[in-house]
């Protein structure tokens, strides 16, 4: 594993709440017993995908915010938990039975049983695209959030996750060769998760469930490579080798969006990635906004907050504080 491992044990639910809010999504934790809690968090990263093992040591409720746009796959390694979504629907998960899919913008209330240990796989936009797109993942999370763990594919996924979790616990570091191996393992993990999710698509009319057409791939690659340009649907269609009408149809059918909305999402994702990597630059957030294709700082800030639940200036300050703490 790369040197991005985090491990903490604590008797304080407040400390657990603060640590998890920083690692993944903002959350609120409420104990449901008078017994002493013994919380534990083990977190590590592959190339981009994060793995987090958590336990609370007692019954508790964790209310997880939909901020930050991080998709989650939550797997009970021991015990079980109940998950209630924003519509009030509750699903129950126990070890070896099913995993829980959480969409990037969805809040969830988790009710931990005593002795529960959960493994959380956090997935970002790039990984979702490799599995068919955020629209597909969101639809599965909404309509079929429980992914069965009884299939051969699920068993492979669990074995790979067990291995990766053991690597995190041992804090393995092997230089560049190890990093290449991590990237390969991450790709294998994304593939096996995507295959497991495919089984949940049966019977659903899902945007992105059909094979992604070449024109859509070409359009997305062109947009990602020219985020700073003033792109129009006609220019994107020309680069993709299709008509504007066919371009709109492809995005509507496979991404449940329009070309320009998809372009804005790519620009916002790039801006967030640059902020989180500390690559804002000497010209500040205004310069970053322009490099990502936003001509108006006010609109950039508004769009950023709408997508991620936080202003870019706040995100930059939060990154600065994390860097100071790590130092």
C-alpha positions as CSV (number, residue, x, y, z in Angstrom):
1,X,0.0,0.0,0.0
2,X,1.0,3.5,-0.6
3,X,1.8,5.7,2.4
4,X,-1.8,6.8,2.8
5,X,-2.8,4.5,5.6
6,X,-4.8,5.9,8.6
7,X,-5.5,3.9,11.8
8,X,-7.2,5.1,14.9
9,X,-8.7,3.6,18.0
10,X,-10.7,5.7,20.4
11,X,-13.2,5.5,23.3
12,X,-14.8,8.7,21.9
13,X,-17.7,8.7,19.5
14,X,-16.9,12.4,18.8
15,X,-13.4,11.5,17.7
16,X,-14.8,8.7,15.5
17,X,-17.3,11.2,13.9
18,X,-14.6,13.8,13.2
19,X,-12.2,11.2,11.7
20,X,-14.9,9.7,9.4
21,X,-16.2,13.1,8.4
22,X,-12.7,14.0,7.2
23,X,-12.0,10.7,5.5
24,X,-15.2,10.2,3.6
25,X,-18.5,12.1,4.1
26,X,-19.7,14.3,6.9
27,X,-21.5,12.2,9.5
28,X,-23.2,12.4,12.9
29,X,-22.9,9.6,15.4
30,X,-25.2,8.8,18.3
31,X,-24.6,6.0,20.8
32,X,-27.5,3.8,21.8
33,X,-26.1,2.2,25.0
34,X,-24.4,3.3,28.2
35,X,-21.6,0.9,27.8
36,X,-18.1,2.0,26.9
37,X,-17.5,2.4,23.2
38,X,-14.3,1.2,21.6
39,X,-14.2,2.6,18.0
40,X,-11.7,1.6,15.4
41,X,-10.9,3.0,11.9
42,X,-8.5,1.5,9.4
43,X,-8.2,3.4,6.1
44,X,-6.0,3.0,3.1
45,X,-5.9,3.8,-0.6
46,X,-5.0,2.0,-3.7
47,X,-4.4,4.3,-6.7
48,X,-7.7,6.2,-6.3
49,X,-10.1,3.8,-4.6
50,X,-10.3,4.0,-0.8
51,X,-10.9,1.1,1.6
52,X,-12.1,1.9,5.2
53,X,-12.8,-0.7,7.9
54,X,-14.8,0.6,10.9
55,X,-16.2,-0.7,14.1
56,X,-18.0,1.1,17.0
57,X,-17.9,-1.4,19.7
58,X,-21.6,-1.0,20.6
59,X,-25.0,-0.2,19.1
60,X,-25.0,3.2,17.5
61,X,-26.7,5.3,14.7
62,X,-24.6,7.0,12.1
63,X,-26.3,9.6,9.9
64,X,-24.2,10.0,6.8
65,X,-24.5,13.2,4.7
66,X,-24.8,13.2,0.9
67,X,-22.0,15.8,0.6
68,X,-18.7,15.4,-1.2
69,X,-20.2,13.3,-4.1
70,X,-18.5,10.0,-3.0
71,X,-20.2,6.7,-3.9
72,X,-20.0,3.9,-1.3
73,X,-20.2,0.2,-1.3
74,X,-20.7,-0.9,2.4
75,X,-20.0,-4.6,3.3
76,X,-20.6,-6.1,6.8
77,X,-17.5,-8.1,7.7
78,X,-19.0,-9.0,11.2
79,X,-22.4,-8.5,12.6
80,X,-24.9,-6.4,10.7
81,X,-26.5,-3.0,10.2
82,X,-29.7,-1.4,8.9
83,X,-29.7,1.4,6.3
84,X,-32.5,3.9,5.9
85,X,-32.4,6.1,2.8
86,X,-33.9,9.6,2.3
87,X,-37.2,8.1,1.2
88,X,-37.6,6.2,4.5
89,X,-36.9,2.8,2.9
90,X,-34.9,0.5,5.3
91,X,-32.8,-2.5,4.2
92,X,-31.0,-4.9,6.5
93,X,-27.5,-6.2,5.9
94,X,-25.6,-9.1,7.7
95,X,-22.3,-10.7,7.1
96,X,-22.1,-12.9,4.0
97,X,-25.6,-11.9,2.8
98,X,-25.5,-8.6,1.0
99,X,-23.6,-5.3,0.4
100,X,-25.1,-1.8,0.5
101,X,-24.8,0.5,-2.5
102,X,-25.0,4.3,-1.7
103,X,-25.3,6.8,-4.5
104,X,-22.9,9.8,-4.6
105,X,-25.4,12.4,-3.5
106,X,-27.6,10.3,-1.2
107,X,-27.8,10.6,2.6
108,X,-28.3,7.5,4.7
109,X,-29.0,6.6,8.3
110,X,-27.0,3.5,9.5
111,X,-28.0,1.6,12.6
112,X,-25.1,-0.5,13.8
113,X,-25.7,-3.7,15.8
114,X,-23.3,-4.5,18.7
115,X,-20.1,-6.0,17.4
116,X,-20.5,-4.9,13.8
117,X,-17.5,-4.3,11.6
118,X,-18.0,-2.7,8.2
119,X,-15.8,-2.4,5.2
120,X,-16.5,0.7,3.1
121,X,-15.3,1.0,-0.5
122,X,-15.3,4.6,-1.7
123,X,-15.7,5.3,-5.4
124,X,-15.1,8.5,-7.3
125,X,-16.3,9.7,-10.7
126,X,-13.5,8.0,-12.6
127,X,-14.3,4.6,-11.1
128,X,-18.1,5.0,-11.7
129,X,-17.4,5.8,-15.4
130,X,-15.5,2.5,-15.6
131,X,-18.6,0.7,-14.3
132,X,-21.1,2.3,-16.6
133,X,-21.5,5.8,-15.2
134,X,-22.8,7.7,-12.2
135,X,-26.4,7.5,-13.5
136,X,-26.2,3.7,-13.6
137,X,-24.8,3.5,-10.1
138,X,-27.3,6.0,-8.7
139,X,-30.2,4.1,-10.3
140,X,-29.0,0.8,-8.8
141,X,-28.5,2.5,-5.4
142,X,-32.1,3.9,-5.5
143,X,-33.9,0.8,-6.8
144,X,-31.8,-2.2,-5.7
145,X,-29.3,-1.0,-3.0
146,X,-28.8,-4.5,-1.7
147,X,-26.1,-6.5,-3.7
148,X,-26.2,-10.2,-3.0
149,X,-22.9,-11.7,-1.9
150,X,-23.8,-15.3,-2.8
151,X,-22.6,-15.3,-6.4
152,X,-19.2,-16.5,-7.6
153,X,-18.3,-13.0,-8.7
154,X,-19.2,-11.6,-5.2
155,X,-17.0,-14.3,-3.6
156,X,-14.1,-13.2,-5.8
157,X,-14.7,-9.6,-4.8
158,X,-14.7,-10.5,-1.1
159,X,-11.5,-12.4,-1.4
160,X,-9.8,-9.5,-3.2
161,X,-11.1,-7.1,-0.6
162,X,-9.8,-9.4,2.2
163,X,-6.4,-9.4,0.6
164,X,-6.3,-5.6,0.2
165,X,-7.4,-5.0,3.7
166,X,-4.7,-7.2,5.0
167,X,-2.2,-5.2,2.9
168,X,-3.4,-2.0,4.5
169,X,-3.1,-3.5,8.0
170,X,0.6,-4.5,7.2
171,X,1.3,-1.0,5.7
172,X,3.0,-2.5,2.7
173,X,5.1,-0.1,0.6
174,X,7.1,-1.3,-2.4
175,X,8.0,1.9,-4.3
176,X,7.1,2.3,-8.0
177,X,6.7,-1.5,-8.6
178,X,4.2,-1.6,-5.7
179,X,2.3,1.4,-7.0
180,X,1.9,-0.3,-10.4
181,X,0.7,-3.5,-8.7
182,X,-1.8,-1.3,-6.7
183,X,-3.1,0.2,-9.9
184,X,-3.6,-3.3,-11.4
185,X,-5.4,-4.5,-8.3
186,X,-7.6,-1.4,-8.3
187,X,-8.6,-2.1,-11.9
188,X,-9.3,-5.7,-11.0
189,X,-11.4,-4.6,-8.0
190,X,-13.4,-2.1,-10.2
191,X,-14.0,-4.9,-12.8
192,X,-15.3,-7.4,-10.2
193,X,-17.5,-4.7,-8.5
194,X,-18.9,-3.7,-11.9
195,X,-19.6,-7.4,-12.7
196,X,-21.4,-7.9,-9.4
197,X,-23.5,-4.8,-10.0
198,X,-24.4,-6.0,-13.5
199,X,-26.4,-8.8,-11.9
200,X,-28.5,-6.1,-10.1
201,X,-29.4,-4.5,-13.5
202,X,-31.6,-7.4,-14.6
203,X,-35.1,-6.2,-15.1
204,X,-34.2,-2.5,-14.7
205,X,-34.4,0.1,-17.4
206,X,-31.1,1.7,-16.6
207,X,-29.4,4.6,-18.3
208,X,-25.9,3.3,-19.1
209,X,-26.9,-0.4,-18.9
210,X,-26.4,-0.9,-22.7
211,X,-22.8,-0.9,-24.0
212,X,-21.5,2.6,-24.2
213,X,-21.3,3.7,-27.9
214,X,-18.0,4.8,-29.4
215,X,-19.3,8.2,-30.2
216,X,-20.0,8.8,-26.5
217,X,-16.5,7.7,-25.5
218,X,-15.0,9.9,-28.1
219,X,-17.1,12.9,-26.9
220,X,-16.2,12.4,-23.3
221,X,-12.5,12.0,-24.1
222,X,-12.6,15.2,-26.2
223,X,-14.4,17.2,-23.5
224,X,-12.0,16.0,-20.8
225,X,-9.0,17.0,-22.9
226,X,-10.4,20.5,-23.7
227,X,-12.1,21.6,-20.5
228,X,-10.6,25.1,-20.8
229,X,-12.1,25.7,-24.3
230,X,-15.5,27.2,-25.1
231,X,-17.1,24.0,-26.3
232,X,-20.5,23.8,-27.9
233,X,-22.6,20.7,-28.7
234,X,-21.8,21.2,-32.4
235,X,-18.0,21.1,-31.7
236,X,-18.3,18.1,-29.4
237,X,-20.4,16.2,-32.0
238,X,-17.9,17.0,-34.7
239,X,-15.0,15.7,-32.6
240,X,-17.0,12.6,-31.8
241,X,-17.8,12.0,-35.5
242,X,-21.6,12.3,-35.2
243,X,-24.5,14.7,-35.5
244,X,-25.6,17.0,-32.8
245,X,-28.9,15.1,-32.6
246,X,-27.2,11.8,-32.2
247,X,-24.9,13.2,-29.6
248,X,-27.8,14.4,-27.5
249,X,-29.5,11.0,-27.9
250,X,-26.4,9.1,-26.8
251,X,-26.0,11.3,-23.6
252,X,-29.7,11.0,-22.8
253,X,-29.8,7.2,-23.2
254,X,-26.5,6.3,-21.6
255,X,-25.8,9.1,-19.1
256,X,-29.3,10.4,-18.4
257,X,-28.0,14.0,-19.0
258,X,-27.1,16.4,-21.8
259,X,-23.7,17.1,-23.4
260,X,-23.3,20.5,-21.7
261,X,-24.4,19.2,-18.3
262,X,-21.9,16.4,-18.6
263,X,-19.3,18.9,-19.6
264,X,-20.0,21.0,-16.5
265,X,-19.8,17.9,-14.3
266,X,-16.4,17.1,-15.8
267,X,-15.1,20.6,-15.2
268,X,-16.3,20.6,-11.6
269,X,-14.8,17.2,-11.0
270,X,-11.5,18.4,-12.4
271,X,-11.6,21.5,-10.2
272,X,-12.3,19.4,-7.1
273,X,-9.4,17.0,-8.0
274,X,-7.0,20.0,-8.4
275,X,-8.1,21.5,-5.1
276,X,-7.8,18.2,-3.2
277,X,-4.4,17.6,-4.7
278,X,-3.2,21.1,-3.7
279,X,-2.7,22.2,-7.3
280,X,-4.7,25.5,-7.2
281,X,-1.7,27.5,-8.6
282,X,-0.4,31.0,-7.9
283,X,-3.4,32.7,-9.7
284,X,-5.7,31.2,-7.0
285,X,-9.2,29.9,-7.4
286,X,-10.0,32.4,-10.2
287,X,-7.2,31.0,-12.3
288,X,-8.2,27.4,-11.5
289,X,-11.8,28.2,-12.5
290,X,-10.6,29.6,-15.9
291,X,-8.4,26.6,-16.5
292,X,-11.4,24.3,-15.9
293,X,-13.5,26.3,-18.3
294,X,-15.5,28.6,-16.1
295,X,-15.5,32.2,-17.2
296,X,-17.3,33.6,-14.2
297,X,-16.1,33.0,-10.6
298,X,-19.5,33.5,-9.1
299,X,-21.1,30.9,-11.3
300,X,-18.2,28.5,-10.6
301,X,-18.7,28.9,-6.9
302,X,-22.4,28.4,-7.1
303,X,-22.1,25.3,-9.4
304,X,-19.4,23.8,-7.1
305,X,-21.5,24.2,-4.0
306,X,-24.5,22.7,-5.7
307,X,-22.6,19.6,-6.8
308,X,-20.4,19.1,-3.7
309,X,-22.2,20.8,-0.9
310,X,-19.3,23.2,-0.2
311,X,-17.8,26.3,-1.7
312,X,-14.5,25.9,-3.5
313,X,-12.9,28.4,-1.1
314,X,-14.1,26.3,1.8
315,X,-12.7,23.2,0.1
316,X,-9.3,24.8,-0.4
317,X,-9.2,25.9,3.3
318,X,-10.1,22.4,4.4
319,X,-7.3,20.9,2.3
320,X,-4.9,23.3,3.8
321,X,-5.9,22.3,7.3
322,X,-5.5,18.6,6.5
323,X,-2.0,19.2,5.1
324,X,-1.0,21.0,8.3
325,X,-2.3,18.2,10.4
326,X,-0.5,15.6,8.3
327,X,2.7,17.6,8.7
